[in-house]
Amino acid sequence: MGLVLAFVHVGCASPRHERPARFDSAANDGHDRDAAAVAPAAAPVPEKVAFDPERSMSVHLLDVGQGAATLIELPCGAMLVDTGGELNESFDSVPALQAQLDAFFARRTDLERTIGLLVITHPHIDHVRGIPAVLSHFRVENVVDNGKPFDELVRTEMGALRSYVDDHSKGEAPVGYRGVKTTDIVKKNGFTDGVVDPFVCERFDPVVRVLSGGWDIDPGWGTDNYGHLLFDDPNNHSVVVRVDAGNASLLITGDLEKIAIAGLMKRYRDTRWLDVDVYEAGHHGSANGTTRELLAVTTPLVALISAGPASRQRSWTAWSYGHPRAGVVELLQEGVGQRRAEVEVAVGTGMKRFVNRAVDRAIFSTGWDGNVVVDMAIDGTVAVRP
């Protein structure tokens, strides 16, 4: 690893099976805040520092246009959350994803083109389009999804995933599979096992944990403005993943929306499980994917947004959805704890409507920055590569 911009946060250690059940003001170093006072005092843009690759993990927010694919690099393995992405006359996320993974494995030859864990947060095409290509070009050892049925729109992609698991269910090295349901999750402790967390590195033991998954029974979410059951929206069944590398932590919520976010917060109230250093903003920066209350609990140093550029004016793009929304970027400006060099970016005020906005907090998006890499050391140092 080269020199990187470093953000330092000293947090609570993350043992594999336990973590303090309640916030403690003395131990928390003021890192928790109530919902009415989200805005932290921002630290300045920091100096460069070197990382030890054997005692850190790197989060690669891959550029798949309007979609999501996040590669988590560990000293002893690789984890991929979702597979993008956008497809139109101007951009095809599948070869873009494959090229980025090829480049990664060309550098990490020790991993022998093996993905230790593939997580599919939910079966929407902008999260699953690259599944067949990933399975064709790389070895996948473990698979986690929400265990829910999928519709015809993603039958090719999700069918390929389930067939891959079935075809490799026997033999000397069967593929591990977990369809994690919310009923599997121990209250306030999430869920982990050897499939969800297959990684044990020599210098430290990273921890992968699922905090939410598919629901079997409607918890009373009601209907949206069009009278549709919110329970029927796959977004609300997104697998929520937390990854800890010592004192550094990452949270990915997929496309979880407000009603399910509220339930997530209720489940983990008075715990540290949602308090993280890096937060991947839900639903590509959509207005319904991040709330002020969630940011007050997560208190991130860095926020990531997986979305396409506003300049690509096609259907099913960031431009057509208005992602990321200006209101969410404003919340992140208030709630993210570190700074970046100021940039002017396009933010959505509605579908196909954008304005320019100056951003000086540590908010990074594939739509503005292309690929983004965040290095996270076990001592709590968090850095975004320039």
N, C-alpha and C positions, 0 to 999 in steps of 0.2 A: 504494500500500500504506500502511496505517496503522501505528501503533505496535504492536509485538509483543514478547512475552517472548523474550529472546535467550539462546541457549546458544552459547558460543564454543569451537570446537575447531580448532586449527591442524593440518592434515593434510598429506599429500603431494599435490603438484599432479597433475593428471590429463590428460596430453596425449592427443590423439585416438588414436594408434596404439600408444603405449608407456606402461608404468608400471613402476616398479622391480620386478624379479623376486623379490627376497627381502626379508624384514624386516631392517632395520638399526636396532639399538637406539639409536644416536645420532640418527638421522633420525626415529625413530618417536615420540620424546618420551614413552616409557613407555606408549604406547597399546596395545601387545600384552600379553597375559597368558596364562599356561598354564591348562589346564582345571581345575586344582585350586584356582585362586585367581581366580575370576571376579569377585568383588565389587570394584568400584572405590571409591575415596573419592568420595562424592557431592558435587557442587557445589550450592550453595544455589539456591533459586528466584531467577532473575536479574532484573535491571532491564529496563525497556522500552527498545527501540532501534528506529530507523527503518531500512527496507530500501530499496535502490535496485532497482526492478522490472526495470531493464535489465541488472542484474548479479546476478540471483538466479533461482531456480526455486521454485515452490510446489507442494507435494504435498497434494492434496485427497483425504482418505480419505472417500469418499462413503457416506452412510448408505443401504444397500440391505438392511437387516435381516441375516438369516443368509445371507451371501454375500460377494462381494468386487467392488468397483469402485474403482479408484484413478486419479484424474485428475492428470496432471503438467503444470503450467502453466509454459511457457517464454516468454521475451520474444518469440520468433518462432514459436511454435506450441503445440500441445497434444497430449498423448499419453494414451491411456486404456488401462489394464490391467484386463481383465475387465469384465463388465457385470452382475454381480449375478444373482440374489438370491432373496430369500424370496417365497413366495406362499401366502397362506391367507386365511381369512375376515377377519382383522384387518389384514393388510398386503399390499400389492402392490408389489414392488420396481421394476417396469417404469415406471409413471408417476412413482414417486419418483426414479428415476434420470434420466428425461427432464426432470423439473422442475429438478433440480440442474444438469444440463447446459445447459438453456435459460437459467437464471440466470447461469451462467458466461459463455455466449456473448453474453448481453445486456450484460454488463460488458466483455467482450473483443470488441467489434464488429470490430476490426481482423482477427480470425481468420476472419471470414465463415463461422461455423458449420462450420469444417473441423477434423477430427481428423487430424493429420499421421501418427499411428501408432496403430493398435489392436492390442494384444497380448492374445491369449487363452491363458492359461497352460495350460489343459487342458479337455477337453470334459465338464465336469460342469455340471448345470443351474444350480447356485448361482453359477457363474462365467460362464454364457453366456445366461441367460434374456433379457437385454435386447438381444441382438444385432439382431433384426429392427427394433426401435424405433430403435436407434442408426443403422442403415443407412437407415431411412426418413426420419429427421429431420435427419441431419447428413451432410456429405461426409466420407468416409474415404479417405485417400490411400495408405496402406500398411497391410498386415496381416501379423502374425507369429503363428504358432501352432506346435505341436509336430510337425506333419506326420503325425500318427497318424490312423488311422481312428476314427470315432466310432460310437456305438451308436444304436439306435432312440429312446432316451429323449431325445436331443438332436438328432435328425435335422432337425427344423424349424429350430432355431436355427443349427446348424453348416452345414446345407444352404443356408440363406440367406446365410451368410458366403461359402461357396465359390462360390455362384452370383453373388454380388456381384463377387467377384474375376474370375470368368470373363467376366461381362457387360461388365466395364470393362477387359478385358485389352488392348483395342486402342484406337486413337484418339490424340488429341494428348496426353492426360494419363492413361495407363493406371494402374491401381491396382497398386502393387508388392506382391508376396507372397513370404514365406519360410516354409516349414515346416521349422523348424530342428531337425535331428537332432543327437544327441550326436556322431556321426561327422563332422559339419561343423565341430566346434569344435576349434580349434587347442589342443593341450594347454597348459594353464596360461595361456592368453591369451583364452579365450572367443571369441565370434564377433560381428563387426559388419560392416555394409556399408551401402550407401545406402538400403536398405529398413529394416533394423533401426534405423539412425540417420540419418533424413532431415533433421535439424535443424542449421542453421548460423546462429547469431544474430550480430547486428552487434557487440555488445559482448563476447561470449564464445561459445565453441563447446562446447555440452553434448555429452556422450558417452553413448550408449546401447549397451549390450553384453549379449549373451545368454551366460550362463555354463553353462547346461544346457538340454537339450531332450528330444525323444523318442528312445527307444532302439529299435534294430532287433533287437538280440540280447540275451537275458537275460544280464546280467553275473554271474549267480550269486547272485541275491538270496534264493533259497529260497522258503519258504512262510510264511504267517501261522499263527495259532493254530487256524485252521479248515481248514488244508490247502490254501488257495488260493495260487496263485503270486503273489508280490509284484510280479512283472513284469507281471502282467495288471491291476494297479491303475493307472488313469490318473493318480492323484495323483503317482506316482513318475516320471511323464514330464512333470511340470510344467516349463514354460519359466521359467527363473530369470533375472531381469533386474536389471542394475545400471545406475544412471543417475548420472553425475557432472556436477556444476556447479562447475568449478574444484576447490577443496578440500573441497567438500561432496558427500556421496554417499548413495545410497539403494539398498537391496536388497529385492527382492520375490521370494519363493521359491514362490509359489502354494500348493499343498497338498502339497508335497514331504514325504515321511515319513522316518522315522529311517534306514532302510536306504539310501535314495537320498541323504539328507543326508550320511551317512558317505562315500559315493562322491564327492559334491561336494567335501567337505573334503579327501579324498585327492587329487583332481585339482588343487586349488589350494593344496596344502600348500606352505609357504614362500614364498607370494606375498602381495600385498596385496589381491587381488581380492575377498575376503570381508570385509575390514576396512572398515566403513562407519560413517556417522554416524546414519542412520535405518534401522531394520530393521522391515519389516512382518512380524509374527510369522506363521509358517507355519500353514496349515490352521486359520485362525480361532481360534488359541490352543488347538488340540487338544493332548492329551498327546503325540501322535506327530509334531508339526510343528515343535518347537523342542527342541534339546538343550543341555545345559550346555557340551558341547564346541564347538558352533556359536557360542554366545554368547561363549565365550572368544576366538574368532577374530574375530567381527564387532565386538565392543566398542562397541555402539551408545550414542549419547547419548540417543536417543529411540526408543521402541518403539511401534508401532501395531498394533492388533488390529481386524480387520474381522469383526464378529459382531453378532448381534441382541441385544436386551435379554432378560434372563432372565424378565421379567414376562409375555412373550407365550407362554402355555403352550399351544402347538399342536404338531402333528407337524412335523418337519423344521425346527425352530427351534433357536436357541441353547439354550433350555430343554431340549428333547428330547435334544440332544447333550451338554449339560453344558459348553458353551463360554462363555468360556475356562476352561480347567482351572486349579484352584488351584495345582497343582504348577508349571505353566508361568508363572503370574503370580509365583510365588515366585522362580523362576529369573530372571525379568526384574527383579524387585525387587533381586536380588543383582547382576545384570549390566549394568543400564542406568546410564549415567554421570551423568545429571542428575536433578534433583528437580522435582516439581510440588507445588502446594498439596495437602495431604493430602485424599483423598476416601475414602469408604467405598463399596465396590462389591460386587456379587454375583459370586462365582466358583464354578465347578462342582467338586463332589467326585465326580461320577458323572453318569450320564444322569438328568435330571430332579431332580437334587439340588444345592442351592446353599447356600453360607454367605456371610456378609458378611466382607469383608477390607479393611483399611486399606491404601491405596496412596499412597506419597509419592514414588516415583520417576517419571520422565517416561514413564509408560505410559498411552497414550490409546486408547480403544476407542469405536467407534460405538455399542456397546451401553450405554456409560456416558455418553458425551459428545456423541452425535449426530455431525454432520459435524465432522471435524478437519482443520485446515489447518496445515501445517508450512512455514515459509519457510526457504530455504537459500541463503545468499549465497556467492559464489565465493571469498570470503576464509575460508570455513569456519564462519561464524556460522550457527547453526541455531536456529530459534525456532518455538514453538507459539503460535498466535494465541489470545488469551484469549476 
